[in-house]
């Protein structure tokens, strides 16, 4: 069960969002929200996993920072939406798994297969915290910004209505 711990206003390049900190007993998760969406259908939503390389070190080896910026810009344009930031680096395997998978990724393997070659799960993420946060925020349904259809399937399984999926990769290419 997830617990809401604190919230504050957070000024960003894309406007002032409300940052809400949650804790599930093991990890913190953050909801970055803009506008009124309680009870609304088709609320724009991005579920985003931690990425030290992209978010802390400005790495150009991944699209994580760009995906975050695209999501914030889309939500700003829409006037309402939610980004849920999950502490699940390396598709939930951790930063060590990411580092150990790099040689396999550079040899041409997709990231999931690179994790498996390094001895980890292809994708160890859990979307339970995201589903619980969306329920806490009283969102009726979401339009999910992702290029991973498994996120939508998992959210639906967890009781969150997903009315549509927007390909975040397509939005990235529109912005470049």
KEGUVO-433817 format. One record per residue (C-alpha): residue number from 1; residue in three letters; x, y, z. Coordinates in pm, 1 decimal, always signed. Example, Ala and Ser with C-alpha at 12.3 -4.5 7.8 and 13.67 -1.06 7.14 Angstrom:
2
@pos 1 code Ala x +1230.0 y -450.0 z +780.0
@pos 2 code Ser x +1367.0 y -106.0 z +714.0
END
This chain:
176
@pos 1 code Unk x +0.0 y +0.0 z +0.0
@pos 2 code Unk x +132.3 y +337.9 z -96.0
@pos 3 code Unk x +128.7 y +635.6 z +138.9
@pos 4 code Unk x +130.1 y +1004.4 z +45.2
@pos 5 code Unk x +408.9 y +1172.7 z +243.4
@pos 6 code Unk x +441.3 y +1532.5 z +126.9
@pos 7 code Unk x +370.8 y +1773.9 z -154.0
@pos 8 code Unk x +498.7 y +2105.3 z -281.9
@pos 9 code Unk x +491.0 y +2335.9 z -581.7
@pos 10 code Unk x +779.7 y +2280.8 z -821.9
@pos 11 code Unk x +871.4 y +2543.6 z -1081.7
@pos 12 code Unk x +996.2 y +2379.3 z -1404.3
@pos 13 code Unk x +1080.3 y +2485.8 z -1758.4
@pos 14 code Unk x +725.3 y +2375.1 z -1840.7
@pos 15 code Unk x +534.5 y +2562.1 z -1571.3
@pos 16 code Unk x +466.8 y +2508.4 z -1204.5
@pos 17 code Unk x +367.0 y +2152.8 z -1122.0
@pos 18 code Unk x +271.9 y +2000.8 z -788.9
@pos 19 code Unk x +519.5 y +1736.8 z -674.0
@pos 20 code Unk x +366.2 y +1467.8 z -451.2
@pos 21 code Unk x +596.7 y +1222.3 z -274.5
@pos 22 code Unk x +475.1 y +868.1 z -205.0
@pos 23 code Unk x +631.8 y +574.8 z -20.6
@pos 24 code Unk x +536.8 y +206.0 z -38.1
@pos 25 code Unk x +755.0 y +79.6 z +247.4
@pos 26 code Unk x +1054.8 y +14.8 z +21.0
@pos 27 code Unk x +1080.0 y +287.7 z -241.8
@pos 28 code Unk x +974.3 y +642.6 z -298.9
@pos 29 code Unk x +771.0 y +740.3 z -604.4
@pos 30 code Unk x +682.5 y +1089.1 z -719.8
@pos 31 code Unk x +373.0 y +1219.1 z -893.2
@pos 32 code Unk x +431.4 y +1540.9 z -1084.0
@pos 33 code Unk x +85.5 y +1684.9 z -1151.6
@pos 34 code Unk x -56.2 y +1984.9 z -1331.7
@pos 35 code Unk x -412.8 y +2109.8 z -1336.2
@pos 36 code Unk x -742.0 y +1970.4 z -1213.3
@pos 37 code Unk x -798.3 y +1607.8 z -1312.6
@pos 38 code Unk x -985.7 y +1447.9 z -1022.1
@pos 39 code Unk x -1260.2 y +1233.7 z -1172.9
@pos 40 code Unk x -1160.3 y +1328.5 z -1529.1
@pos 41 code Unk x -1140.2 y +1073.3 z -1808.4
@pos 42 code Unk x -845.0 y +1050.1 z -2048.0
@pos 43 code Unk x -593.5 y +1236.8 z -1830.4
@pos 44 code Unk x -254.4 y +1258.4 z -2000.6
@pos 45 code Unk x -11.3 y +1038.5 z -1806.0
@pos 46 code Unk x +353.3 y +937.4 z -1831.6
@pos 47 code Unk x +497.8 y +661.9 z -1611.8
@pos 48 code Unk x +870.7 y +722.3 z -1609.6
@pos 49 code Unk x +1147.7 y +515.8 z -1452.2
@pos 50 code Unk x +1458.8 y +657.7 z -1289.6
@pos 51 code Unk x +1765.7 y +696.4 z -1511.0
@pos 52 code Unk x +2085.0 y +817.1 z -1350.0
@pos 53 code Unk x +2265.7 y +851.8 z -1682.1
@pos 54 code Unk x +1993.9 y +1052.1 z -1852.6
@pos 55 code Unk x +1864.2 y +1257.2 z -1561.3
@pos 56 code Unk x +2175.3 y +1317.6 z -1353.7
@pos 57 code Unk x +2464.3 y +1300.0 z -1600.3
@pos 58 code Unk x +2285.3 y +1423.5 z -1917.5
@pos 59 code Unk x +2384.7 y +1109.3 z -2107.6
@pos 60 code Unk x +2310.9 y +1102.3 z -2478.0
@pos 61 code Unk x +2305.1 y +720.7 z -2474.6
@pos 62 code Unk x +1934.9 y +709.4 z -2387.9
@pos 63 code Unk x +1621.0 y +913.6 z -2447.2
@pos 64 code Unk x +1509.5 y +935.4 z -2084.3
@pos 65 code Unk x +1564.9 y +1308.5 z -2034.6
@pos 66 code Unk x +1408.1 y +1387.9 z -2371.7
@pos 67 code Unk x +1105.4 y +1169.2 z -2292.1
@pos 68 code Unk x +1058.7 y +1353.0 z -1961.7
@pos 69 code Unk x +1074.7 y +1690.5 z -2137.9
@pos 70 code Unk x +826.9 y +1578.5 z -2406.3
@pos 71 code Unk x +586.8 y +1454.1 z -2139.8
@pos 72 code Unk x +607.5 y +1778.5 z -1941.1
@pos 73 code Unk x +557.6 y +1988.2 z -2256.0
@pos 74 code Unk x +254.8 y +1779.6 z -2360.9
@pos 75 code Unk x +99.4 y +1812.6 z -2015.8
@pos 76 code Unk x +166.9 y +2187.5 z -2013.0
@pos 77 code Unk x -1.1 y +2218.3 z -2353.3
@pos 78 code Unk x -298.6 y +2008.8 z -2238.6
@pos 79 code Unk x -330.9 y +2207.1 z -1914.7
@pos 80 code Unk x -356.0 y +1894.6 z -1702.1
@pos 81 code Unk x -176.2 y +1567.7 z -1654.6
@pos 82 code Unk x +41.5 y +1345.1 z -1442.8
@pos 83 code Unk x +395.6 y +1214.4 z -1458.3
@pos 84 code Unk x +469.9 y +929.5 z -1219.9
@pos 85 code Unk x +841.2 y +889.5 z -1154.3
@pos 86 code Unk x +929.6 y +543.4 z -1026.9
@pos 87 code Unk x +1259.7 y +456.6 z -857.6
@pos 88 code Unk x +1319.2 y +162.3 z -1093.3
@pos 89 code Unk x +1651.8 y +223.4 z -1267.9
@pos 90 code Unk x +1757.2 y -24.0 z -1534.7
@pos 91 code Unk x +1402.2 y -149.6 z -1600.4
@pos 92 code Unk x +1378.3 y -229.7 z -1230.3
@pos 93 code Unk x +1707.1 y -420.8 z -1217.4
@pos 94 code Unk x +1916.7 y -135.3 z -1080.0
@pos 95 code Unk x +2211.1 y +68.6 z -1200.6
@pos 96 code Unk x +2460.7 y -217.1 z -1174.7
@pos 97 code Unk x +2250.6 y -423.6 z -1415.5
@pos 98 code Unk x +2244.9 y -128.8 z -1653.7
@pos 99 code Unk x +2622.6 y -93.4 z -1639.9
@pos 100 code Unk x +2680.9 y -467.9 z -1685.4
@pos 101 code Unk x +2440.0 y -481.6 z -1981.3
@pos 102 code Unk x +2617.0 y -208.8 z -2180.5
@pos 103 code Unk x +2859.9 y -438.8 z -2370.2
@pos 104 code Unk x +2564.8 y -653.4 z -2483.6
@pos 105 code Unk x +2366.6 y -345.8 z -2584.4
@pos 106 code Unk x +2664.2 y -212.7 z -2780.9
@pos 107 code Unk x +2688.3 y -547.5 z -2963.9
@pos 108 code Unk x +2341.3 y -478.9 z -3102.0
@pos 109 code Unk x +2105.6 y -650.5 z -2859.0
@pos 110 code Unk x +1783.9 y -475.7 z -2752.3
@pos 111 code Unk x +1801.8 y -352.1 z -2392.9
@pos 112 code Unk x +1583.6 y -631.9 z -2251.6
@pos 113 code Unk x +1798.6 y -902.4 z -2409.7
@pos 114 code Unk x +2112.3 y -721.5 z -2293.8
@pos 115 code Unk x +1984.1 y -740.6 z -1934.6
@pos 116 code Unk x +1917.5 y -1111.2 z -1974.4
@pos 117 code Unk x +2269.6 y -1171.3 z -2111.2
@pos 118 code Unk x +2403.3 y -989.2 z -1804.9
@pos 119 code Unk x +2203.2 y -1222.9 z -1578.3
@pos 120 code Unk x +1899.3 y -1004.5 z -1502.7
@pos 121 code Unk x +1533.9 y -998.4 z -1598.8
@pos 122 code Unk x +1449.8 y -831.8 z -1929.3
@pos 123 code Unk x +1211.7 y -604.0 z -1736.6
@pos 124 code Unk x +1175.2 y -625.3 z -1358.8
@pos 125 code Unk x +961.4 y -315.0 z -1312.9
@pos 126 code Unk x +642.1 y -309.9 z -1111.7
@pos 127 code Unk x +359.1 y -72.2 z -1196.8
@pos 128 code Unk x +175.2 y -133.9 z -869.2
@pos 129 code Unk x +297.3 y +198.2 z -721.6
@pos 130 code Unk x +180.9 y +386.0 z -1034.0
@pos 131 code Unk x -163.8 y +225.5 z -1020.8
@pos 132 code Unk x -198.4 y +305.3 z -650.2
@pos 133 code Unk x -92.3 y +666.9 z -709.0
@pos 134 code Unk x -345.9 y +709.7 z -990.6
@pos 135 code Unk x -616.9 y +569.9 z -763.4
@pos 136 code Unk x -507.5 y +803.1 z -480.5
@pos 137 code Unk x -533.2 y +1096.6 z -722.0
@pos 138 code Unk x -888.5 y +987.7 z -820.0
@pos 139 code Unk x -812.9 y +971.3 z -1191.7
@pos 140 code Unk x -1096.9 y +805.1 z -1384.3
@pos 141 code Unk x -883.6 y +702.1 z -1684.3
@pos 142 code Unk x -555.5 y +790.0 z -1853.7
@pos 143 code Unk x -405.5 y +846.3 z -2196.0
@pos 144 code Unk x -68.4 y +683.0 z -2145.9
@pos 145 code Unk x +240.7 y +836.4 z -2308.1
@pos 146 code Unk x +473.2 y +543.1 z -2371.0
@pos 147 code Unk x +634.2 y +329.0 z -2637.0
@pos 148 code Unk x +583.7 y +20.4 z -2419.1
@pos 149 code Unk x +236.8 y -131.9 z -2465.8
@pos 150 code Unk x +304.0 y -362.9 z -2168.6
@pos 151 code Unk x +264.2 y -62.4 z -1935.6
@pos 152 code Unk x -94.5 y -11.8 z -2053.5
@pos 153 code Unk x -173.5 y -382.2 z -2020.2
@pos 154 code Unk x -28.5 y -391.9 z -1668.8
@pos 155 code Unk x -214.9 y -76.7 z -1558.9
@pos 156 code Unk x -542.7 y -223.9 z -1688.2
@pos 157 code Unk x -468.4 y -546.5 z -1496.5
@pos 158 code Unk x -416.7 y -333.8 z -1184.5
@pos 159 code Unk x -754.1 y -161.5 z -1225.4
@pos 160 code Unk x -655.5 y +160.7 z -1405.6
@pos 161 code Unk x -857.6 y +240.9 z -1718.4
@pos 162 code Unk x -632.3 y +327.8 z -2013.4
@pos 163 code Unk x -838.1 y +498.8 z -2283.8
@pos 164 code Unk x -549.9 y +541.5 z -2529.8
@pos 165 code Unk x -175.3 y +506.6 z -2571.7
@pos 166 code Unk x +30.8 y +785.6 z -2728.3
@pos 167 code Unk x +365.4 y +677.9 z -2869.7
@pos 168 code Unk x +623.5 y +889.6 z -2688.3
@pos 169 code Unk x +888.9 y +798.0 z -2948.6
@pos 170 code Unk x +672.8 y +960.2 z -3218.5
@pos 171 code Unk x +646.5 y +1273.5 z -3003.6
@pos 172 code Unk x +1027.2 y +1274.7 z -2967.9
@pos 173 code Unk x +1075.8 y +1266.0 z -3342.7
@pos 174 code Unk x +826.5 y +1552.5 z -3385.4
@pos 175 code Unk x +1037.5 y +1766.5 z -3150.8
@pos 176 code Unk x +1370.8 y +1706.1 z -3325.1
END
